[in-house]
Amino acid sequence: MTTTKTAIITGASSGIGQATAKELASKGITVMLAARREERLKELQEDIEQNGGKAFYQVTDVTNVEEMEQLAKKTKEECGRIDILVNNAGLMPLSMINKRKIKEWDQMVDVNIKGVLYGIAAVLPYMEEQKSGHIINISSVAGHKVMPGSSVYSGTKYAVRAITEGLRQEMNASHNIRTTIISPGAVATELTETITDDDVLEAFKKQEMKPLDSENIAKSISYAVEQPEHVDVNEIIVRPTQQGM
């Protein structure tokens, strides 16, 4: 009998997380939806189930290690196993360093780095026990190249890549735990709504390109997940065709 896989998705209430939940559910994967906005989680759960999928949800703040541990525990209790973690929750309040937006820096470090680490820490014991698993961390093209205004954000996304690569090397063949870094370029999501630096916002307005849709990234995640167990897709970069950097 084939066992249904289960995926935890953080930041599932909108954008890439929401699209990924729908995509994986459409492939027969049970999804555990995690985010802070309960109403959106309820709506997404209903949408998935109306389309024949199976979904649970848990209101979760990724910056709270206890809540992340509880998320993993509930997933194990409800679904019996944890096969996939998509560490998607993230913030992108880009700003020039001399604007000294220190509170925004702290938020990015807490969500983009600590949130990823807390997610890994929460699921790893279950994956090690079952000797299988797949951890997918969302980085960014900003984790490959630094631009004016992206210094701190890029720092967090470089960190995601470093953490994921270290995890890949540590979880060797005997653990059978795969790792994937997804690095999106410009995507039409709510991420830019957190930017408060007027200079950065002005630069965004001057950009002329068709951004990616969240579904484009969701399909990249689905591709990595669907590979045979002996195939580990370590990193995928997805840019709009018109994006130069």
CYANA upper distance limits for C-alpha pairs under 8 A (distance plus 0.5 A):
  4 THR  CA     28 GLY  CA      7.64
  4 THR  CA     29 ILE  CA      6.69
  4 THR  CA     30 THR  CA      7.43
  5 LYS  CA     28 GLY  CA      8.30
  5 LYS  CA     29 ILE  CA      5.65
  5 LYS  CA     30 THR  CA      6.69
  5 LYS  CA     81 ARG  CA      8.23
  5 LYS  CA     82 ILE  CA      7.97
  5 LYS  CA     83 ASP  CA      6.31
  5 LYS  CA     84 ILE  CA      8.26
  6 THR  CA     29 ILE  CA      6.12
  6 THR  CA     30 THR  CA      5.14
  6 THR  CA     31 VAL  CA      6.22
  6 THR  CA     32 MET  CA      7.91
  6 THR  CA     79 CYS  CA      7.32
  6 THR  CA     81 ARG  CA      7.14
  6 THR  CA     82 ILE  CA      5.94
  6 THR  CA     83 ASP  CA      5.79
  6 THR  CA     84 ILE  CA      6.78
  7 ALA  CA     29 ILE  CA      7.35
  7 ALA  CA     30 THR  CA      6.75
  7 ALA  CA     31 VAL  CA      5.36
  7 ALA  CA     32 MET  CA      6.56
  7 ALA  CA     82 ILE  CA      6.88
  7 ALA  CA     83 ASP  CA      6.42
  7 ALA  CA     84 ILE  CA      4.87
  7 ALA  CA     85 LEU  CA      6.12
  7 ALA  CA     86 VAL  CA      7.77
  8 ILE  CA     31 VAL  CA      6.41
  8 ILE  CA     32 MET  CA      5.17
  8 ILE  CA     33 LEU  CA      6.75
  8 ILE  CA     34 ALA  CA      7.75
  8 ILE  CA     72 ALA  CA      8.50
  8 ILE  CA     75 THR  CA      8.12
  8 ILE  CA     82 ILE  CA      7.96
  8 ILE  CA     84 ILE  CA      6.70
  8 ILE  CA     85 LEU  CA      5.32
  8 ILE  CA     86 VAL  CA      6.60
  9 ILE  CA     17 GLY  CA      6.88
  9 ILE  CA     20 THR  CA      8.36
  9 ILE  CA     21 ALA  CA      7.38
  9 ILE  CA     31 VAL  CA      7.66
  9 ILE  CA     32 MET  CA      6.75
  9 ILE  CA     33 LEU  CA      5.91
  9 ILE  CA     34 ALA  CA      6.44
  9 ILE  CA     85 LEU  CA      6.61
  9 ILE  CA     86 VAL  CA      5.28
  9 ILE  CA     87 ASN  CA      6.93
  9 ILE  CA     88 ASN  CA      7.25
 10 THR  CA     17 GLY  CA      7.11
 10 THR  CA     33 LEU  CA      7.06
 10 THR  CA     34 ALA  CA      5.20
 10 THR  CA     35 ALA  CA      6.36
 10 THR  CA     62 VAL  CA      8.09
 10 THR  CA     86 VAL  CA      6.91
 10 THR  CA     87 ASN  CA      6.10
 10 THR  CA     88 ASN  CA      5.78
 10 THR  CA     89 ALA  CA      5.75
 11 GLY  CA     17 GLY  CA      5.82
 11 GLY  CA     18 GLN  CA      8.09
 11 GLY  CA     33 LEU  CA      8.48
 11 GLY  CA     34 ALA  CA      6.61
 11 GLY  CA     35 ALA  CA      5.44
 11 GLY  CA     87 ASN  CA      8.36
 11 GLY  CA     88 ASN  CA      6.04
 11 GLY  CA     89 ALA  CA      4.54
 11 GLY  CA     90 GLY  CA      7.78
 12 ALA  CA     16 ILE  CA      8.02
 12 ALA  CA     17 GLY  CA      4.54
 12 ALA  CA     18 GLN  CA      5.12
 12 ALA  CA     20 THR  CA      8.45
 12 ALA  CA     21 ALA  CA      7.42
 12 ALA  CA     33 LEU  CA      6.08
 12 ALA  CA     34 ALA  CA      6.12
 12 ALA  CA     35 ALA  CA      6.21
 12 ALA  CA     41 LEU  CA      7.68
 12 ALA  CA     88 ASN  CA      8.25
 12 ALA  CA     89 ALA  CA      8.15
 13 SER  CA     17 GLY  CA      7.15
 13 SER  CA     18 GLN  CA      6.08
 13 SER  CA     33 LEU  CA      8.30
 13 SER  CA     34 ALA  CA      8.00
 13 SER  CA     35 ALA  CA      6.40
 13 SER  CA     36 ARG  CA      8.37
 13 SER  CA     37 ARG  CA      7.08
 13 SER  CA     40 ARG  CA      5.89
 13 SER  CA     41 LEU  CA      6.06
 13 SER  CA     44 LEU  CA      7.89
 14 SER  CA     18 GLN  CA      5.33
 14 SER  CA     19 ALA  CA      8.10
 14 SER  CA     40 ARG  CA      8.35
 14 SER  CA    189 THR  CA      8.27
 14 SER  CA    190 GLU  CA      8.18
 15 GLY  CA     19 ALA  CA      6.78
 15 GLY  CA    188 ALA  CA      8.34
 15 GLY  CA    189 THR  CA      5.65
 15 GLY  CA    190 GLU  CA      7.32
 15 GLY  CA    214 SER  CA      6.09
 16 ILE  CA     20 THR  CA      6.41
 16 ILE  CA     88 ASN  CA      7.93
 16 ILE  CA    189 THR  CA      8.02
 16 ILE  CA    214 SER  CA      5.11
 16 ILE  CA    215 GLU  CA      7.41
 16 ILE  CA    217 ILE  CA      7.12
 16 ILE  CA    218 ALA  CA      6.87
 17 GLY  CA     21 ALA  CA      6.66
 17 GLY  CA     88 ASN  CA      6.62
 17 GLY  CA     89 ALA  CA      8.07
 17 GLY  CA    218 ALA  CA      8.35
 18 GLN  CA     22 LYS  CA      6.98
 18 GLN  CA     44 LEU  CA      7.88
 19 ALA  CA     23 GLU  CA      6.62
 19 ALA  CA    214 SER  CA      6.43
 19 ALA  CA    215 GLU  CA      5.87
 19 ALA  CA    218 ALA  CA      6.29
 20 THR  CA     24 LEU  CA      6.50
 20 THR  CA    214 SER  CA      8.47
 20 THR  CA    215 GLU  CA      7.59
 20 THR  CA    217 ILE  CA      8.18
 20 THR  CA    218 ALA  CA      4.90
 20 THR  CA    219 LYS  CA      7.98
 20 THR  CA    221 ILE  CA      7.83
 20 THR  CA    222 SER  CA      8.25
 21 ALA  CA     25 ALA  CA      6.47
 21 ALA  CA     31 VAL  CA      6.87
 21 ALA  CA     33 LEU  CA      7.86
 22 LYS  CA     26 SER  CA      6.57
 22 LYS  CA     48 ILE  CA      6.75
 23 GLU  CA     27 LYS  CA      7.18
 23 GLU  CA    215 GLU  CA      8.33
 23 GLU  CA    218 ALA  CA      6.86
 23 GLU  CA    219 LYS  CA      7.50
 23 GLU  CA    222 SER  CA      7.61
 24 LEU  CA     28 GLY  CA      7.27
 24 LEU  CA     29 ILE  CA      5.99
 24 LEU  CA     30 THR  CA      8.24
 24 LEU  CA     31 VAL  CA      7.90
 24 LEU  CA    222 SER  CA      6.96
 25 ALA  CA     29 ILE  CA      5.36
 25 ALA  CA     30 THR  CA      6.45
 25 ALA  CA     31 VAL  CA      6.85
 25 ALA  CA     48 ILE  CA      7.40
 25 ALA  CA     53 GLY  CA      5.66
 25 ALA  CA     54 LYS  CA      7.11
 25 ALA  CA     55 ALA  CA      8.15
 26 SER  CA     51 ASN  CA      8.38
 26 SER  CA     52 GLY  CA      8.18
 26 SER  CA     53 GLY  CA      6.69
 28 GLY  CA     53 GLY  CA      7.07
 28 GLY  CA     54 LYS  CA      8.36
 29 ILE  CA     53 GLY  CA      8.23
 29 ILE  CA     54 LYS  CA      8.00
 30 THR  CA     53 GLY  CA      7.62
 30 THR  CA     54 LYS  CA      5.58
 30 THR  CA     55 ALA  CA      6.25
 30 THR  CA     79 CYS  CA      8.31
 31 VAL  CA     54 LYS  CA      7.07
 31 VAL  CA     55 ALA  CA      5.34
 31 VAL  CA     56 PHE  CA      6.87
 32 MET  CA     55 ALA  CA      6.34
 32 MET  CA     56 PHE  CA      5.29
 32 MET  CA     57 TYR  CA      5.73
 32 MET  CA     58 GLN  CA      7.79
 32 MET  CA     75 THR  CA      7.14
 33 LEU  CA     41 LEU  CA      7.16
 33 LEU  CA     45 GLN  CA      8.27
 33 LEU  CA     55 ALA  CA      7.64
 33 LEU  CA     56 PHE  CA      6.58
 33 LEU  CA     57 TYR  CA      4.87
 33 LEU  CA     58 GLN  CA      6.78
 34 ALA  CA     41 LEU  CA      7.95
 34 ALA  CA     57 TYR  CA      6.36
 34 ALA  CA     58 GLN  CA      5.73
 34 ALA  CA     59 VAL  CA      6.19
 34 ALA  CA     60 THR  CA      6.05
 34 ALA  CA     71 LEU  CA      8.26
 35 ALA  CA     41 LEU  CA      7.73
 35 ALA  CA     58 GLN  CA      7.74
 35 ALA  CA     59 VAL  CA      5.90
 35 ALA  CA     60 THR  CA      5.58
 35 ALA  CA     61 ASP  CA      7.00
 35 ALA  CA     62 VAL  CA      8.37
 35 ALA  CA     89 ALA  CA      8.36
 36 ARG  CA     59 VAL  CA      5.68
 36 ARG  CA     60 THR  CA      5.86
 36 ARG  CA     61 ASP  CA      6.36
 37 ARG  CA     41 LEU  CA      6.99
 37 ARG  CA     59 VAL  CA      7.45
 38 GLU  CA     42 LYS  CA      6.66
 38 GLU  CA     59 VAL  CA      6.48
 39 GLU  CA     43 GLU  CA      6.80
 40 ARG  CA     44 LEU  CA      6.62
 41 LEU  CA     45 GLN  CA      6.56
 41 LEU  CA     57 TYR  CA      6.94
 41 LEU  CA     59 VAL  CA      8.46
 42 LYS  CA     46 GLU  CA      6.72
 42 LYS  CA     57 TYR  CA      7.95
 43 GLU  CA     47 ASP  CA      6.65
 44 LEU  CA     48 ILE  CA      6.62
 45 GLN  CA     49 GLU  CA      6.68
 45 GLN  CA     54 LYS  CA      8.44
 45 GLN  CA     55 ALA  CA      5.99
 45 GLN  CA     56 PHE  CA      7.08
 45 GLN  CA     57 TYR  CA      7.70
 46 GLU  CA     50 GLN  CA      6.49
 47 ASP  CA     51 ASN  CA      6.93
 48 ILE  CA     52 GLY  CA      7.09
 48 ILE  CA     53 GLY  CA      5.65
 48 ILE  CA     54 LYS  CA      7.17
 48 ILE  CA     55 ALA  CA      7.21
 49 GLU  CA     53 GLY  CA      5.22
 49 GLU  CA     54 LYS  CA      6.06
 49 GLU  CA     55 ALA  CA      7.19
 58 GLN  CA     71 LEU  CA      7.00
 60 THR  CA     67 GLU  CA      6.38
 60 THR  CA     68 MET  CA      7.29
 60 THR  CA     71 LEU  CA      7.64
 61 ASP  CA     67 GLU  CA      6.97
 61 ASP  CA     68 MET  CA      7.84
 62 VAL  CA     67 GLU  CA      7.66
 62 VAL  CA     68 MET  CA      6.59
 62 VAL  CA     89 ALA  CA      7.95
 62 VAL  CA    111 VAL  CA      6.99
 62 VAL  CA    114 LYS  CA      8.42
 62 VAL  CA    115 GLY  CA      5.27
 62 VAL  CA    116 VAL  CA      8.30
 62 VAL  CA    118 TYR  CA      7.63
 62 VAL  CA    119 GLY  CA      7.87
 63 THR  CA    110 ASP  CA      6.27
 63 THR  CA    111 VAL  CA      6.19
 63 THR  CA    114 LYS  CA      6.88
 63 THR  CA    115 GLY  CA      5.58
 63 THR  CA    118 TYR  CA      8.02
 64 ASN  CA     68 MET  CA      6.92
 64 ASN  CA    115 GLY  CA      8.32
 64 ASN  CA    118 TYR  CA      8.37
 65 VAL  CA     69 GLU  CA      6.72
 65 VAL  CA    118 TYR  CA      6.11
 66 GLU  CA     70 GLN  CA      6.68
 67 GLU  CA     71 LEU  CA      6.62
 68 MET  CA     72 ALA  CA      6.94
 68 MET  CA    118 TYR  CA      6.93
 68 MET  CA    119 GLY  CA      6.68
 68 MET  CA    122 ALA  CA      6.62
 69 GLU  CA     73 LYS  CA      6.71
 69 GLU  CA    118 TYR  CA      8.42
 69 GLU  CA    119 GLY  CA      8.42
 69 GLU  CA    121 ALA  CA      8.48
 69 GLU  CA    122 ALA  CA      5.37
 69 GLU  CA    123 VAL  CA      8.33
 70 GLN  CA     74 LYS  CA      6.52
 71 LEU  CA     75 THR  CA      6.69
 71 LEU  CA    122 ALA  CA      8.49
 72 ALA  CA     76 LYS  CA      6.76
 72 ALA  CA     82 ILE  CA      8.18
 72 ALA  CA    122 ALA  CA      6.37
 72 ALA  CA    123 VAL  CA      6.37
 73 LYS  CA     77 GLU  CA      6.73
 74 LYS  CA     78 GLU  CA      6.47
 75 THR  CA     79 CYS  CA      6.13
 75 THR  CA     80 GLY  CA      7.74
 75 THR  CA     81 ARG  CA      7.58
 75 THR  CA     82 ILE  CA      7.30
 76 LYS  CA     80 GLY  CA      5.20
 76 LYS  CA     81 ARG  CA      5.39
 76 LYS  CA     82 ILE  CA      6.73
 77 GLU  CA     81 ARG  CA      8.38
 81 ARG  CA    126 TYR  CA      7.86
 82 ILE  CA    123 VAL  CA      7.61
 82 ILE  CA    126 TYR  CA      7.20
 82 ILE  CA    127 MET  CA      7.16
 82 ILE  CA    133 GLY  CA      7.69
 83 ASP  CA    127 MET  CA      7.49
 83 ASP  CA    132 SER  CA      7.43
 83 ASP  CA    133 GLY  CA      5.15
 83 ASP  CA    134 HIS  CA      6.64
 84 ILE  CA    133 GLY  CA      6.32
 84 ILE  CA    134 HIS  CA      5.24
 84 ILE  CA    135 ILE  CA      6.30
 84 ILE  CA    136 ILE  CA      7.97
 85 LEU  CA    119 GLY  CA      8.16
 85 LEU  CA    120 ILE  CA      8.42
 85 LEU  CA    123 VAL  CA      8.00
 85 LEU  CA    134 HIS  CA      6.95
 85 LEU  CA    135 ILE  CA      5.39
 85 LEU  CA    136 ILE  CA      6.47
 86 VAL  CA    135 ILE  CA      6.79
 86 VAL  CA    136 ILE  CA      5.26
 86 VAL  CA    137 ASN  CA      6.50
 86 VAL  CA    138 ILE  CA      8.11
 87 ASN  CA    115 GLY  CA      8.36
 87 ASN  CA    116 VAL  CA      6.30
 87 ASN  CA    119 GLY  CA      7.22
 87 ASN  CA    135 ILE  CA      8.12
 87 ASN  CA    136 ILE  CA      6.59
 87 ASN  CA    137 ASN  CA      5.31
 87 ASN  CA    138 ILE  CA      6.69
 88 ASN  CA    137 ASN  CA      6.96
 88 ASN  CA    138 ILE  CA      5.86
 89 ALA  CA    111 VAL  CA      7.46
 89 ALA  CA    112 ASN  CA      7.63
 89 ALA  CA    115 GLY  CA      8.07
 90 GLY  CA    108 MET  CA      7.90
 90 GLY  CA    111 VAL  CA      6.28
 90 GLY  CA    112 ASN  CA      5.64
 90 GLY  CA    191 LEU  CA      8.50
 91 LEU  CA    107 GLN  CA      8.09
 91 LEU  CA    108 MET  CA      6.27
 91 LEU  CA    111 VAL  CA      7.31
 91 LEU  CA    112 ASN  CA      7.17
 91 LEU  CA    191 LEU  CA      6.82
 91 LEU  CA    194 THR  CA      7.75
 92 MET  CA    108 MET  CA      7.59
 92 MET  CA    153 TYR  CA      6.80
 92 MET  CA    191 LEU  CA      6.24
 92 MET  CA    192 THR  CA      7.06
 92 MET  CA    194 THR  CA      6.88
 92 MET  CA    195 ILE  CA      7.40
 93 PRO  CA    104 GLU  CA      7.03
 93 PRO  CA    108 MET  CA      8.29
 93 PRO  CA    153 TYR  CA      8.09
 93 PRO  CA    191 LEU  CA      8.30
 93 PRO  CA    192 THR  CA      7.54
 93 PRO  CA    193 GLU  CA      8.44
 93 PRO  CA    194 THR  CA      5.39
 93 PRO  CA    195 ILE  CA      4.66
 93 PRO  CA    196 THR  CA      7.23
 94 LEU  CA    149 GLY  CA      5.91
 94 LEU  CA    150 SER  CA      5.97
 94 LEU  CA    152 VAL  CA      8.23
 94 LEU  CA    153 TYR  CA      7.05
 94 LEU  CA    195 ILE  CA      6.11
 94 LEU  CA    196 THR  CA      8.22
 94 LEU  CA    197 ASP  CA      7.57
 94 LEU  CA    200 VAL  CA      7.39
 95 SER  CA     99 LYS  CA      7.38
 95 SER  CA    101 LYS  CA      7.83
 95 SER  CA    149 GLY  CA      4.97
 95 SER  CA    150 SER  CA      7.10
 95 SER  CA    195 ILE  CA      7.78
 95 SER  CA    196 THR  CA      7.96
 95 SER  CA    197 ASP  CA      5.82
 95 SER  CA    199 ASP  CA      8.46
 95 SER  CA    200 VAL  CA      6.80
 96 MET  CA    100 ARG  CA      8.21
 96 MET  CA    148 PRO  CA      7.19
 96 MET  CA    149 GLY  CA      4.89
 96 MET  CA    150 SER  CA      7.96
 96 MET  CA    151 SER  CA      8.17
 96 MET  CA    197 ASP  CA      7.97
 96 MET  CA    200 VAL  CA      8.19
 97 ILE  CA    101 LYS  CA      7.87
 97 ILE  CA    149 GLY  CA      7.58
 97 ILE  CA    151 SER  CA      7.84
 97 ILE  CA    152 VAL  CA      8.46
 99 LYS  CA    197 ASP  CA      8.31
101 LYS  CA    105 TRP  CA      6.96
102 ILE  CA    106 ASP  CA      6.75
103 LYS  CA    107 GLN  CA      6.79
104 GLU  CA    108 MET  CA      6.75
105 TRP  CA    109 VAL  CA      6.79
105 TRP  CA    152 VAL  CA      7.01
105 TRP  CA    153 TYR  CA      8.40
106 ASP  CA    110 ASP  CA      6.58
107 GLN  CA    111 VAL  CA      6.57
108 MET  CA    112 ASN  CA      5.84
108 MET  CA    113 ILE  CA      7.90
108 MET  CA    152 VAL  CA      8.35
108 MET  CA    153 TYR  CA      7.30
108 MET  CA    156 THR  CA      7.55
109 VAL  CA    113 ILE  CA      5.73
109 VAL  CA    114 LYS  CA      6.96
109 VAL  CA    156 THR  CA      6.76
110 ASP  CA    114 LYS  CA      5.42
110 ASP  CA    115 GLY  CA      6.71
111 VAL  CA    115 GLY  CA      5.18
111 VAL  CA    116 VAL  CA      7.85
112 ASN  CA    116 VAL  CA      6.81
112 ASN  CA    156 THR  CA      6.47
112 ASN  CA    157 LYS  CA      7.71
112 ASN  CA    160 VAL  CA      8.14
113 ILE  CA    117 LEU  CA      6.83
113 ILE  CA    156 THR  CA      6.41
113 ILE  CA    157 LYS  CA      8.30
113 ILE  CA    159 ALA  CA      7.34
113 ILE  CA    160 VAL  CA      6.94
114 LYS  CA    118 TYR  CA      6.45
115 GLY  CA    119 GLY  CA      6.65
116 VAL  CA    120 ILE  CA      6.80
116 VAL  CA    137 ASN  CA      7.71
116 VAL  CA    160 VAL  CA      7.91
117 LEU  CA    121 ALA  CA      6.56
118 TYR  CA    122 ALA  CA      6.54
119 GLY  CA    123 VAL  CA      6.95
120 ILE  CA    124 LEU  CA      6.32
120 ILE  CA    135 ILE  CA      7.95
121 ALA  CA    125 PRO  CA      8.05
123 VAL  CA    127 MET  CA      6.84
124 LEU  CA    128 GLU  CA      6.44
125 PRO  CA    129 GLU  CA      6.62
126 TYR  CA    130 GLN  CA      6.83
127 MET  CA    131 LYS  CA      6.25
127 MET  CA    132 SER  CA      5.88
127 MET  CA    133 GLY  CA      5.74
127 MET  CA    177 ILE  CA      7.68
128 GLU  CA    132 SER  CA      7.12
128 GLU  CA    133 GLY  CA      8.38
128 GLU  CA    175 HIS  CA      6.66
128 GLU  CA    177 ILE  CA      8.20
131 LYS  CA    174 SER  CA      8.23
131 LYS  CA    175 HIS  CA      5.78
131 LYS  CA    176 ASN  CA      6.23
131 LYS  CA    177 ILE  CA      7.62
132 SER  CA    175 HIS  CA      7.08
132 SER  CA    176 ASN  CA      5.41
132 SER  CA    177 ILE  CA      5.60
132 SER  CA    178 ARG  CA      8.42
133 GLY  CA    176 ASN  CA      7.36
133 GLY  CA    177 ILE  CA      5.13
133 GLY  CA    178 ARG  CA      6.71
134 HIS  CA    177 ILE  CA      6.07
134 HIS  CA    178 ARG  CA      5.09
134 HIS  CA    179 THR  CA      6.17
134 HIS  CA    180 THR  CA      8.18
134 HIS  CA    225 VAL  CA      7.99
135 ILE  CA    177 ILE  CA      8.07
135 ILE  CA    178 ARG  CA      6.79
135 ILE  CA    179 THR  CA      5.37
135 ILE  CA    180 THR  CA      6.90
136 ILE  CA    179 THR  CA      6.29
136 ILE  CA    180 THR  CA      5.20
136 ILE  CA    181 ILE  CA      6.40
136 ILE  CA    182 ILE  CA      7.74
136 ILE  CA    221 ILE  CA      8.25
137 ASN  CA    160 VAL  CA      7.50
137 ASN  CA    164 THR  CA      7.62
137 ASN  CA    179 THR  CA      8.36
137 ASN  CA    180 THR  CA      6.83
137 ASN  CA    181 ILE  CA      5.58
137 ASN  CA    182 ILE  CA      6.84
138 ILE  CA    160 VAL  CA      8.06
138 ILE  CA    181 ILE  CA      6.40
138 ILE  CA    182 ILE  CA      5.41
138 ILE  CA    183 SER  CA      6.65
138 ILE  CA    184 PRO  CA      8.34
139 SER  CA    143 GLY  CA      6.63
139 SER  CA    157 LYS  CA      5.51
139 SER  CA    158 TYR  CA      7.90
139 SER  CA    160 VAL  CA      6.46
139 SER  CA    161 ARG  CA      7.05
139 SER  CA    181 ILE  CA      6.85
139 SER  CA    182 ILE  CA      6.24
139 SER  CA    183 SER  CA      5.23
139 SER  CA    184 PRO  CA      7.63
140 SER  CA    144 HIS  CA      7.79
140 SER  CA    154 SER  CA      8.48
140 SER  CA    157 LYS  CA      6.68
140 SER  CA    182 ILE  CA      7.56
140 SER  CA    183 SER  CA      4.37
140 SER  CA    184 PRO  CA      5.39
140 SER  CA    185 GLY  CA      6.80
140 SER  CA    237 ILE  CA      8.33
141 VAL  CA    145 LYS  CA      6.89
141 VAL  CA    183 SER  CA      5.84
141 VAL  CA    184 PRO  CA      6.35
141 VAL  CA    185 GLY  CA      5.84
141 VAL  CA    237 ILE  CA      7.52
141 VAL  CA    239 ARG  CA      8.41
141 VAL  CA    245 MET  CA      8.16
142 ALA  CA    146 VAL  CA      6.32
142 ALA  CA    147 MET  CA      8.10
142 ALA  CA    150 SER  CA      7.56
142 ALA  CA    153 TYR  CA      7.84
142 ALA  CA    154 SER  CA      5.39
142 ALA  CA    157 LYS  CA      7.10
142 ALA  CA    158 TYR  CA      8.20
142 ALA  CA    185 GLY  CA      8.41
143 GLY  CA    154 SER  CA      5.54
143 GLY  CA    155 GLY  CA      7.55
143 GLY  CA    156 THR  CA      8.05
143 GLY  CA    157 LYS  CA      4.91
143 GLY  CA    158 TYR  CA      4.80
143 GLY  CA    159 ALA  CA      8.31
143 GLY  CA    160 VAL  CA      8.42
143 GLY  CA    161 ARG  CA      7.69
143 GLY  CA    183 SER  CA      7.96
144 HIS  CA    154 SER  CA      8.26
144 HIS  CA    158 TYR  CA      7.29
145 LYS  CA    154 SER  CA      7.90
145 LYS  CA    245 MET  CA      7.96
146 VAL  CA    150 SER  CA      6.55
146 VAL  CA    151 SER  CA      6.63
146 VAL  CA    154 SER  CA      6.46
147 MET  CA    151 SER  CA      7.30
149 GLY  CA    200 VAL  CA      6.97
150 SER  CA    154 SER  CA      5.94
151 SER  CA    155 GLY  CA      6.61
152 VAL  CA    156 THR  CA      6.91
153 TYR  CA    157 LYS  CA      6.87
154 SER  CA    158 TYR  CA      6.44
155 GLY  CA    159 ALA  CA      6.68
156 THR  CA    160 VAL  CA      6.90
157 LYS  CA    161 ARG  CA      6.99
158 TYR  CA    162 ALA  CA      6.79
159 ALA  CA    163 ILE  CA      6.52
160 VAL  CA    164 THR  CA      6.59
161 ARG  CA    165 GLU  CA      6.64
161 ARG  CA    181 ILE  CA      7.06
162 ALA  CA    166 GLY  CA      6.64
163 ILE  CA    167 LEU  CA      6.64
164 THR  CA    168 ARG  CA      6.65
164 THR  CA    179 THR  CA      7.08
164 THR  CA    180 THR  CA      7.80
164 THR  CA    181 ILE  CA      7.37
165 GLU  CA    169 GLN  CA      6.93
165 GLU  CA    179 THR  CA      8.26
166 GLY  CA    170 GLU  CA      6.75
167 LEU  CA    171 MET  CA      6.43
167 LEU  CA    179 THR  CA      7.88
168 ARG  CA    172 ASN  CA      7.42
168 ARG  CA    177 ILE  CA      8.30
168 ARG  CA    178 ARG  CA      7.20
168 ARG  CA    179 THR  CA      6.21
171 MET  CA    175 HIS  CA      6.05
171 MET  CA    176 ASN  CA      7.55
171 MET  CA    177 ILE  CA      6.40
171 MET  CA    178 ARG  CA      8.13
172 ASN  CA    176 ASN  CA      7.23
172 ASN  CA    177 ILE  CA      7.93
173 ALA  CA    177 ILE  CA      8.10
178 ARG  CA    232 ASP  CA      6.27
179 THR  CA    232 ASP  CA      7.41
179 THR  CA    233 VAL  CA      7.89
179 THR  CA    234 ASN  CA      6.45
180 THR  CA    224 ALA  CA      7.82
180 THR  CA    232 ASP  CA      7.95
180 THR  CA    233 VAL  CA      6.39
180 THR  CA    234 ASN  CA      4.88
180 THR  CA    235 GLU  CA      5.88
180 THR  CA    236 ILE  CA      8.19
181 ILE  CA    234 ASN  CA      6.54
181 ILE  CA    235 GLU  CA      5.04
181 ILE  CA    236 ILE  CA      6.82
182 ILE  CA    220 SER  CA      8.28
182 ILE  CA    221 ILE  CA      7.86
182 ILE  CA    235 GLU  CA      6.34
182 ILE  CA    236 ILE  CA      5.48
182 ILE  CA    237 ILE  CA      6.62
182 ILE  CA    238 VAL  CA      8.31
183 SER  CA    235 GLU  CA      8.05
183 SER  CA    236 ILE  CA      6.56
183 SER  CA    237 ILE  CA      5.12
183 SER  CA    238 VAL  CA      6.78
184 PRO  CA    217 ILE  CA      7.46
184 PRO  CA    237 ILE  CA      6.37
184 PRO  CA    238 VAL  CA      5.42
184 PRO  CA    239 ARG  CA      6.53
185 GLY  CA    212 LEU  CA      8.05
185 GLY  CA    237 ILE  CA      8.06
185 GLY  CA    238 VAL  CA      6.42
185 GLY  CA    239 ARG  CA      4.85
185 GLY  CA    240 PRO  CA      7.00
185 GLY  CA    243 GLN  CA      8.04
186 ALA  CA    211 PRO  CA      5.81
186 ALA  CA    212 LEU  CA      6.65
186 ALA  CA    239 ARG  CA      7.15
186 ALA  CA    240 PRO  CA      7.14
186 ALA  CA    243 GLN  CA      8.17
187 VAL  CA    211 PRO  CA      5.58
187 VAL  CA    212 LEU  CA      4.96
187 VAL  CA    213 ASP  CA      6.21
187 VAL  CA    214 SER  CA      6.94
188 ALA  CA    211 PRO  CA      6.27
188 ALA  CA    212 LEU  CA      6.59
188 ALA  CA    213 ASP  CA      6.15
188 ALA  CA    214 SER  CA      7.33
189 THR  CA    213 ASP  CA      8.34
189 THR  CA    214 SER  CA      7.55
190 GLU  CA    194 THR  CA      8.30
195 ILE  CA    200 VAL  CA      8.15
195 ILE  CA    201 LEU  CA      7.46
196 THR  CA    201 LEU  CA      8.03
197 ASP  CA    201 LEU  CA      6.80
198 ASP  CA    202 GLU  CA      6.56
199 ASP  CA    203 ALA  CA      6.90
200 VAL  CA    204 PHE  CA      6.83
201 LEU  CA    205 LYS  CA      6.89
202 GLU  CA    206 LYS  CA      7.19
203 ALA  CA    207 GLN  CA      7.37
209 MET  CA    240 PRO  CA      8.17
209 MET  CA    242 GLN  CA      6.30
209 MET  CA    243 GLN  CA      7.51
210 LYS  CA    240 PRO  CA      7.26
210 LYS  CA    242 GLN  CA      7.75
211 PRO  CA    240 PRO  CA      6.16
212 LEU  CA    216 ASN  CA      6.91
212 LEU  CA    217 ILE  CA      8.40
212 LEU  CA    239 ARG  CA      7.72
212 LEU  CA    240 PRO  CA      6.16
213 ASP  CA    217 ILE  CA      7.81
214 SER  CA    218 ALA  CA      6.83
215 GLU  CA    219 LYS  CA      6.68
216 ASN  CA    220 SER  CA      7.11
217 ILE  CA    221 ILE  CA      6.88
217 ILE  CA    238 VAL  CA      7.83
218 ALA  CA    222 SER  CA      6.69
219 LYS  CA    223 TYR  CA      6.60
220 SER  CA    224 ALA  CA      7.01
220 SER  CA    236 ILE  CA      7.98
221 ILE  CA    225 VAL  CA      6.77
222 SER  CA    226 GLU  CA      6.57
223 TYR  CA    227 GLN  CA      7.24
224 ALA  CA    232 ASP  CA      8.04
224 ALA  CA    233 VAL  CA      6.17
227 GLN  CA    231 VAL  CA      6.40
227 GLN  CA    232 ASP  CA      7.97
227 GLN  CA    233 VAL  CA      8.44
239 ARG  CA    243 GLN  CA      6.81
